Amino acid sequence: MSRNLPQSQNRRDLLVRLGLAVGLAGLGTQAWGQAGAQRGDPQAEQFVAIEAQKVLTLLADRNVTAARKSAVFASLVDEIADVPKISNFVLGKYARTITPPQRAAFTSVFRTYLQSVYQSRITQFQGDTLKVSGSTVRVPGDVVVSSVVTGRRDTVPVAWRVLGGGSAWKLVDVQISGVWLAITQRQDFVATIDNAGGNIDVLIAQLQRNARSGG
């Protein structure tokens, strides 16, 4: 399973359409995206402005070793993101049938996988600055914050979906250049399990191999 986002234009267009098509659904085993078009949430925007820039700054710090950077980044992901909710979401329809032992094994290996994916994708922005440009409140406590990351080479739109309220927010997905990472993972994971005849252990074993190989 590749960590990279789809490279072909056809694949990218398909994922964008999927994100838009399923975007009206709620959380749990349904996909997420834009729903309502209510006014923004300044507190959600502040959360993203502070936490996302913290991540960018960490990854750009050349005085931090790669090992230390990965450890600190992993801690930040646990602090900022709602890993259990994301873990449930990416299983799609199989979130309803996974056994408790399988869920424990999957959650553990997926946490490592998620941290690696986020670090890989966000590292491309290292040394860059983030500017929040607004937000959309789907429903109270469910906000998509829009931002622009400006770097030495180009400017990239990045959206952050956060859940919570007041000063307590958690990240549940990141959209880079029109593609939501969790939606992409969900499509890949469900396809892997489908191809294995519904055997969730196949996906768990695949993620475990990736974790051991670092690939």
Backbone hydrogen bonds, N-H to C=O, Kabsch-Sander energy under -0.5 kcal/mol:
donor,donor_aa,acceptor,acceptor_aa,energy
12,R,8,S,-2.4
13,D,9,Q,-3.1
14,L,10,N,-2.3
15,L,11,R,-2.3
16,V,12,R,-2.4
17,R,13,D,-2.4
18,L,14,L,-2.5
19,G,15,L,-2.8
20,L,16,V,-2.2
21,A,17,R,-2.9
22,V,18,L,-2.6
23,G,19,G,-0.5
25,A,22,V,-1.9
30,Q,27,L,-1.6
33,G,23,G,-0.8
38,Q,137,V,-1.1
45,E,41,D,-2.1
46,Q,42,P,-2.2
47,F,43,Q,-2.1
48,V,44,A,-2.1
49,A,45,E,-2.6
50,I,46,Q,-2.3
51,E,47,F,-2.8
52,A,48,V,-2.3
53,Q,48,V,-0.6
53,Q,49,A,-0.8
54,K,50,I,-1.7
55,V,51,E,-1.9
56,L,52,A,-2.4
57,T,53,Q,-2.6
58,L,54,K,-2.1
59,L,55,V,-2.4
60,A,56,L,-1.3
61,D,57,T,-0.8
61,D,58,L,-1.2
62,R,60,A,-0.7
64,V,61,D,-1.2
69,K,65,T,-2.8
70,S,66,A,-2.3
71,A,67,A,-2.0
72,V,68,R,-2.6
73,F,69,K,-2.6
74,A,70,S,-2.4
75,S,71,A,-1.8
76,L,72,V,-2.2
77,V,73,F,-2.5
78,D,74,A,-2.0
79,E,75,S,-1.7
80,I,76,L,-2.9
81,A,77,V,-2.8
82,D,171,L,-2.6
83,V,81,A,-1.3
86,I,82,D,-2.2
87,S,83,V,-2.8
88,N,84,P,-2.0
89,F,85,K,-2.2
90,V,86,I,-2.5
91,L,87,S,-0.6
91,L,88,N,-0.6
92,G,89,F,-1.9
94,Y,91,L,-2.0
95,A,92,G,-1.8
96,R,93,K,-1.2
97,T,94,Y,-0.7
98,I,94,Y,-1.6
103,R,99,T,-2.9
104,A,100,P,-2.3
105,A,101,P,-2.1
106,F,102,Q,-3.1
107,T,103,R,-3.0
108,S,104,A,-1.7
109,V,105,A,-2.0
110,F,106,F,-3.0
111,R,107,T,-1.8
112,T,108,S,-1.2
113,Y,109,V,-2.1
114,L,110,F,-3.5
115,Q,111,R,-2.2
116,S,112,T,-2.0
117,V,113,Y,-2.6
118,Y,114,L,-2.8
119,Q,115,Q,-2.2
120,S,116,S,-2.5
121,R,117,V,-2.7
122,I,118,Y,-2.7
123,T,119,Q,-1.9
124,Q,121,R,-0.6
125,F,122,I,-2.2
126,Q,123,T,-2.0
127,G,56,L,-0.7
128,D,125,F,-2.3
129,T,150,T,-2.3
131,K,148,V,-2.2
133,S,146,S,-2.3
134,G,146,S,-1.1
136,T,144,V,-2.5
137,V,38,Q,-0.8
138,R,136,T,-0.8
138,R,142,D,-2.2
139,V,142,D,-1.1
142,D,139,V,-2.5
143,V,162,V,-2.7
144,V,136,T,-2.6
145,V,143,V,-0.6
145,V,160,W,-3.1
146,S,134,G,-2.4
146,S,144,V,-0.5
147,S,158,V,-1.4
148,V,131,K,-2.3
149,V,156,V,-2.9
150,T,129,T,-2.5
150,T,148,V,-0.6
151,G,149,V,-0.5
151,G,154,D,-2.3
156,V,149,V,-2.6
158,V,147,S,-2.1
159,A,175,Q,-2.3
160,W,145,V,-2.5
161,R,173,D,-2.4
162,V,143,V,-3.0
162,V,160,W,-0.6
163,L,170,K,-2.6
164,G,141,G,-2.2
165,G,168,A,-2.7
168,A,165,G,-2.5
169,W,167,S,-0.7
170,K,163,L,-2.2
171,L,80,I,-2.6
172,V,161,R,-3.0
173,D,161,R,-1.1
175,Q,159,A,-3.0
176,I,174,V,-0.5
176,I,179,V,-2.3
177,S,157,P,-1.9
177,S,175,Q,-0.5
179,V,176,I,-1.6
180,W,178,G,-0.5
181,L,174,V,-2.7
184,T,180,W,-2.0
185,Q,181,L,-2.5
186,R,182,A,-2.6
187,Q,183,I,-2.2
188,D,184,T,-2.1
189,F,185,Q,-3.2
190,V,186,R,-2.6
191,A,187,Q,-1.8
192,T,188,D,-2.2
193,I,189,F,-2.3
194,D,190,V,-2.8
195,N,191,A,-2.6
196,A,192,T,-0.9
197,G,194,D,-1.9
198,G,193,I,-2.9
199,N,193,I,-0.6
199,N,196,A,-0.6
200,I,198,G,-1.0
202,V,199,N,-1.2
203,L,199,N,-0.6
204,I,200,I,-2.0
205,A,201,D,-2.6
206,Q,202,V,-1.9
207,L,203,L,-2.5
208,Q,204,I,-2.2
209,R,205,A,-2.2
210,N,206,Q,-2.2
211,A,207,L,-2.3
212,R,208,Q,-2.1
213,S,209,R,-2.3
214,G,210,N,-1.7
215,G,210,N,-1.1
